[in-house]
Amino acid sequence: MRIVLVGINHRTAPVELRERLALAQDERPAVLDELRRRYPSAEGVLLSTCNRTELYVARPVHEPPSADELRHFLAWCGRIDPPDLLSAISIHREQEQAVHHLFRVCCGLDSLVLGEPQILGQVKRAYEQAVNQGVVGPVLHRVFQQALAAAKQVRTRTGIGAGRVSVGSVAVDFARQVFEDFTDKTVLGIGAGEMAKAAMKHLLGVSPQRLWVVSRSLDRAAALAQSLGLTAPQGGARPWEDLDQAIVEADIIITGTGSREPVLSHERLKPLQKQRRNRPLFIIDIAVPRDVDPQVGSLNNVYLYNIDDLIAVADQGLQQRRQQAQQCETYLNSAVAECMRQIQHRDIGRLVRQLRQRLHELGRLEQQRTSRKLQSLAGGPSNPAMEALLEEHTHRLINKILHLPLSQLDRAPSAAALGFHAAALRKLFALEDTPFSATANGSPADESADQTQRCDDSPSDQAAADSSASRGQTSG
Amino acid sequence: MILTLLSLAAWGLAIHRLRHPQAVDRSTAVQRGMLAAIGLGAAGLFFYRWWAVHGRWQPLASHVDGLLLIAALFALTVLYVTSRPKLAGLAAFAVPVLSLVLAWGVCASAWTYKPFDLPTLHPVWNAVHLAGVYLGTCGAALAAMAGGMFLYIQARLKRKAGLESFGQLASLESLEGLIIRAATLGFALLTLGLVAGLVILSDRPLPVEERGWFVLKLSLAVLAWLMYALVMNVRHAASFRGRRAAWLAIAGLALLLTIYGLMVSLPRGGPAAGSEPTAQEAPLAKEPV
């Protein structure tokens, strides 16, 4: 089987194309059904997120779909013109490179935000969806299960997903260190700019009790509150004159105004903090120039962070992730090599079985022909002893013929050499790669488990097992 | 001695986990096992001394017994508290207090062992006094431990240090809640101990040469009592909220320990009024806990 990956991601395609190819959860089953209808012998998994749409396919070596056919298929999925999916903007990987890509994706090494953990869940869901649609066979089972397991192990070993790398999440983390529960907390947004909006959106994720927006322009504050979906009494816009009262009520303040002068000075906040009865106050100042006088941070129970503080921590997290990414790559290389070795052994096992079956079929035909000739020469009924001798002779001959090529396969110095030899044997003996549809009789999981056990054997062990099995079959 | 060493090992583990929060290993389970062993071990020693050594109905017959009681209760409380996800990382601050109590237990049993002069005191009031004071100290230790952690996290937040370990630690809000609850518990029990102590004093005229020490002891005890009264009401006494409350909780424990130290080390400084160990206690007095 040949593993092929075709798709687009944030590295290769612009967002306009990515959003056209991003398939909703409920659209994917139909796409997978269409894939199975078009290419019944292929296995497939469709991974579609906001940053990537990738189709992983395992197909018999000499059967469709080719990479071009898969590009056309993806174009059909996104209802776009195939030329839009030029090879320049799409990614195309085969075999080990495709597997390696999947492993990197699972670990978040190929993500826009290095090491982000969400992708692991997305890959898992894509795989499960494909399993439910019945388009996953033994090869992709093995590849995806190993990729998911390797990603979990990598995350545990290296902690690549630890630490925050975005300003918003760093701010939320700091806030979590001050407050245990946000459901009784009030957030105050000062300013109605884009940065403030982004930070407020992030804080809405922790479900505060109220979120007030205060801006010099009440209209802009109201528009921002509306865009954030804030309605009384859970929050809304308040006039600038209410700022002091809003500060007294607030537990978390996000400021992002365009003011040239500090909005919150030490002198202004000190009496307000007394009115607040010294409750902890967490302030995020994302404005440049700063909205909050740095002296405010020295007040008791006031925790002040400006944009540089947050960026510094986010950069620190990113730096750590980059260092850990190198460790991840080292581990992944060996995991991918192991996965490919298992897949290759599975393929070789099948090849050896096919080769034996083919030769034994030929042998049986020739044995029957020779037996008939001998009977006509002797002019009597068939002699069982002679039949047995003839059968043994055929077996020995076939085994001797197979011994050399099989031992060559066993001694192949590299995966490439093994693949080359296997392809040559297929070509010379006109053997077909077994399609997924011909093997998937049981449940995919059973098939996978069965294959796992078989693929752990070496080719020579496999050949020996096959030899005895086929001997038993013919002699029986 | 074994329990003290065990608590030091548990402390080492807790510090390791605080510094390497991402390291997923069995240290949590090991540390919990150690705390359970310390708690049960201290409780076992306490009951052994009560039943097999003293032979009285009163469990607290010497300062060692009080320390053992504090260690057992504190270890088991810490074991429970650290299992709460909201209070992660607390062990690193709790276990040193436990080590201190156990180490003191070693000193008080091996070198400065003095049984309380129980026969001369009113048995019920004395038992209430001792139980209130020692159990109250257990609450005070809990508050001090939470205060130490509060100060550590607050310092990190003010320094804007990296957040790599913050995911593992309790929030300031949780710690403040713990300080207040533990201080309230300590305050109630100390009040009981203080009242019982005053009843004992009113019942037993003091020699002139001891009065000075008792005035000092009483003053320090009242000061500690006032501190806890303040800490438990810190949400109303807003100017003491946050760092000041944490420092008060720590200072309160330090004051209580100072009172114990004074009473134990002075020649006739309290109920430990210089009576010699009984024949049954004498060999044990030389055995470190």
Interface residues (C-beta under 8 A of the other chain):
Chain A: T156 G159 A162 G163 R164 V170 D173 F174 R176 Q177 V178 F179 E180 D181 K274 R277 N278 R279 P280 G297 N300 N301 Y303 Y305 D309 A312 V313 Q316 G317 Q320
Chain B: Q22 V24 K86 I153 L157 K158 K160 G162 L163 E164 F166 G167 L169 A170 S171 L172 E173 S174 G177 R235 A238 S239 R241 G242 R243 R244
